[in-house]
């Protein structure tokens, strides 16, 4: 058993698990149910964790994780404002120049 990812975002765990499972790597999610349901539990104790069952496939799993991370929408791309045509970086949700919302 090796841990591959811990994330407070349940969608991330599910997404990576799907990718690993489609590559034939058996996965296990821990703390899945406690996420967001038990606010009295400190985050560090309730963060969902994604584990792989077969240690032999760790390198493969990490490669998949890397590919997933670089492809994840959270990384994003520069986007072009539809109002003024200025280019903004992905972390901005509105145009730095004119303030228009990200399309
Ligand atoms: Zn703009």
Boltz pocket constraint, residues with backbone or C-beta under 6 A from the ligand:
constraints:
  - pocket:
      binder: B
      contacts: [[A, 81], [A, 82], [A, 83], [A, 84], [A, 85], [A, 86], [A, 95], [A, 96], [A, 97], [A, 98], [A, 99], [A, 100]]
      max_distance: 6.0
